[in-house]
C-alpha cells in the first residue's frame, strides 16, 4: 500500500535526530508525519509514604514539564519545514505504553520507531504497533537512514501468514523498486512451498509488475537472521521486508527468534508486519 501517514514514536528524553530523519523521509515521500512523543513515568524510588507524597509529586510535575517542552520544541522544528505534520505527547506508566502506541497506530499507514529510545520503551512501542494495530512497523538502524522509496528490497519468505501480510504491506514499494530479492532459507518442497519453493510468490509479485529474483539460501550453521542480514548487505538492499512473530512473544523472549534479533539489532532498515 501507499504510505500517506507515518506515525513516528519517540522517547521525549532524546528525539532530535530521529525527528529530523523522519521529517526528511516524509518530505521525500510526500507523506504526513504524525509525531507521538511519550514520557514513560520513572519508577518510584521512595519507601517512606510521607516522602513519597511530596517527592513523588515533584518528580511527576518535572516529567510533565519535560514532555510539554519536548512537544513544543518538536512543533517549532517542524513548522520551519515544508511538511504536513501533527505533534502530540502522552505521559504513560510503563505497562500502558504499548496500548497507547497501538491506539495511535490505528490511524496511520506505518509506524516508525525511533532509534534513540530507552530499550524497554522501544520494545513496548514495537509490540504495541504490531499487536494492537493492523499497520506494519518500520525500524531504522542507528547509522543508516530509512526511505519509503527503496530501490532494492529483500523480501524474507517462508510461506507463513505473517510473511504474506508483510509482502502485501510492501507491495507498492516493491512495484517502485528496481529489484526485489525473495529470500528463502533452507527451503523444502512442501504443501505450503510447492514443488519449487519461492516460485508461487515470485509469480504473484511478477503479476504486479515487480522485478523479482528468487534466492534459496542454505543456513550453513548460521541463524536465519544472520543469513538474511548478510544477503541484504551482499545485494545492497535498502529494506528487508519480513513477517513478525511467527512464534508467540513469550517464546521469542525466552528462546529468541528472527523477529527478536531483527528488532534488537537491525543491520539495514526493516519493515515488519504480522
Residue pairs with C-beta under 8 A, 6 or more apart in sequence:
1 109
1 168
1 169
1 171
1 172
2 109
2 172
3 29
3 31
3 109
3 110
3 148
3 172
4 31
4 32
4 109
5 31
5 32
5 34
5 107
5 108
5 109
5 110
6 22
6 25
6 26
6 31
6 32
6 33
6 34
6 108
6 109
6 110
6 111
6 112
6 138
6 148
7 34
7 36
7 104
7 105
7 107
7 108
7 110
7 111
7 112
7 129
7 135
8 18
8 19
8 22
8 33
8 34
8 35
8 36
8 112
8 114
9 36
9 38
9 101
9 104
9 111
9 112
9 113
9 114
9 125
9 129
10 18
10 19
10 35
10 36
10 37
10 38
10 74
10 114
10 117
11 37
11 38
11 40
11 114
11 116
11 117
11 118
11 121
11 122
12 37
12 38
12 39
12 66
12 67
12 70
12 71
12 89
13 39
13 66
13 70
13 118
14 116
14 117
15 37
15 70
15 74
15 114
15 116
16 77
17 115
17 116
18 114
18 115
18 116
19 35
19 74
19 77
19 78
20 77
21 140
21 145
21 146
22 33
22 35
22 112
23 33
23 77
23 78
23 81
23 83
23 85
24 145
25 31
25 112
25 145
25 146
25 147
25 148
26 32
26 33
26 83
26 84
26 85
26 148
27 81
27 82
27 83
28 147
28 148
28 149
29 147
29 148
29 149
31 84
31 109
31 148
32 84
32 85
32 86
33 78
33 83
33 84
33 85
33 86
34 85
34 86
34 88
34 104
34 107
34 108
35 74
35 78
35 85
35 86
35 87
35 88
36 88
36 89
36 90
36 101
36 104
37 67
37 70
37 71
37 74
37 87
37 88
37 89
37 90
38 89
38 90
38 91
38 92
38 97
38 100
38 101
38 121
38 125
39 63
39 64
39 66
39 67
39 70
39 89
39 90
39 91
39 92
40 92
40 93
40 94
40 97
40 118
40 120
40 121
41 60
41 63
41 91
41 92
41 93
41 94
42 59
42 63
43 94
44 52
44 56
46 52
46 55
46 56
63 91
64 91
67 89
67 90
67 91
68 89
70 89
71 87
71 88
71 89
74 87
75 87
78 85
78 87
88 104
90 100
92 100
94 120
94 121
94 124
97 121
97 124
97 125
97 128
98 124
98 125
98 127
98 128
98 131
98 132
99 128
99 132
100 128
101 111
101 124
101 125
101 128
101 129
101 132
102 128
102 129
102 131
102 132
102 133
103 132
103 133
105 111
105 128
105 129
105 132
105 133
105 135
106 132
106 133
106 134
106 135
108 133
108 135
109 135
110 135
110 136
110 137
110 138
110 148
110 169
110 271
111 125
111 129
111 133
111 135
111 136
111 137
111 138
112 137
112 138
112 140
112 146
113 122
113 125
113 126
113 129
113 137
113 138
113 139
114 122
115 140
115 141
115 142
117 125
123 263
126 137
126 139
126 263
126 272
127 249
129 135
129 137
130 136
130 137
130 244
130 245
130 272
130 273
130 274
131 249
131 274
135 169
135 273
136 166
136 169
136 170
136 271
136 272
136 273
137 244
137 271
137 272
137 273
138 146
138 269
138 270
138 271
138 272
139 262
139 263
139 266
139 269
139 270
139 271
139 272
140 146
140 266
140 269
141 266
141 267
141 268
141 269
144 268
144 269
146 239
146 269
147 238
147 239
147 269
148 173
149 173
149 176
150 173
150 177
150 237
150 238
150 239
150 269
151 177
151 178
151 179
151 238
152 177
152 178
152 179
152 180
152 181
152 235
152 236
152 237
152 238
152 239
153 170
153 173
153 174
153 177
153 179
153 180
153 181
153 237
153 238
153 239
153 240
153 241
154 180
154 181
154 183
154 228
154 231
154 232
154 235
154 237
154 239
154 240
154 241
154 268
155 163
155 166
155 167
155 170
155 174
155 180
155 181
155 182
155 183
155 201
155 205
155 241
155 242
156 163
156 166
156 183
156 185
156 228
156 240
156 241
156 242
156 243
156 258
157 163
157 167
157 182
157 183
157 184
157 198
157 201
158 184
158 185
158 187
158 243
158 246
159 190
159 192
159 193
159 197
159 201
160 243
160 246
161 243
162 243
162 244
162 245
162 246
162 273
162 274
163 242
163 243
164 243
165 243
165 273
165 274
166 241
166 242
166 243
166 244
166 271
166 272
166 273
166 274
167 174
167 201
167 205
167 241
168 273
169 241
169 271
169 273
170 239
170 241
170 271
171 208
173 239
173 241
173 271
174 180
174 205
174 208
174 210
174 241
175 208
175 209
175 210
177 210
177 211
178 211
179 211
179 213
179 235
180 205
180 210
180 211
180 212
180 213
181 212
181 213
181 214
181 215
181 231
181 235
181 237
182 198
182 201
182 202
182 205
182 212
182 213
182 214
182 215
183 215
183 217
183 227
183 228
183 231
184 193
184 197
184 198
184 214
184 215
184 216
184 217
185 217
185 218
185 219
185 224
185 227
185 228
186 217
186 218
186 219
187 193
187 197
187 198
187 216
188 197
189 195
189 196
189 197
190 197
193 200
194 200
197 216
198 214
198 216
199 214
202 212
202 214
205 212
206 212
215 231
217 227
217 231
219 227
220 227
222 230
223 258
223 261
224 258
225 258
225 261
225 262
228 240
228 242
228 258
228 262
229 240
229 267
229 268
231 237
232 240
232 267
232 268
233 267
233 268
237 268
238 268
238 269
239 268
239 269
239 270
239 271
240 262
240 266
240 268
240 269
240 270
240 271
241 270
241 271
242 258
242 259
242 262
242 270
242 271
242 272
243 272
243 273
243 274
244 259
244 272
244 273
244 274
245 252
245 257
245 259
245 274
246 257
246 258
246 259
247 255
247 257
247 259
251 257
252 259
252 260
253 260
259 272
262 270
262 272
263 272
